[in-house]
Amino acid sequence: MAYDEDTLNKIYDRTNGRCHICGKKLSFINYFQFGRKGAWEVEHSHPRVKGGSDHRNNLYAACISCNRGKGTVTTQTARAWYGRTKAPLSKVKRKEVRQSHAIAGALLGAFVGLFAGPGGALVGAAIGGKIGYDSNPDK
Ligand SMILES: [Zn+2]
């Protein structure tokens, strides 16, 4: 199946330009360019031979070796080979997750800081928010 540029863009952006199985950075312009650096293909998370659809929520960017190597195992199994449980997050999602970590961190920090007196809550919130924001959104 051939995909138009718009669809490819959306599939690529969905995982922030990374292989959804191993997390390796892919090169958008090397779509279907076998042997090129960052070459990738569109992977059906639920394989078509097993009834998976061509709907975009079943499509992910994957490097060619991952796509071919996955065969008929589940996406979950293939990701586990690389110690991963989820697809890399899109840019927008990463930001959302970081912000929610920052808020959770700030609340926790403020709570911990309360025990150090009124000023402690503010300092604790600032530190907690920073740690939350810096935490890895893929975890
Ligand atoms: Zn890969």
Residues whose N, C-alpha, C, O or C-beta is under 5 A from the ligand:
A	BS01	ZN	C19 I21 C22 G23 K24 C63 C66
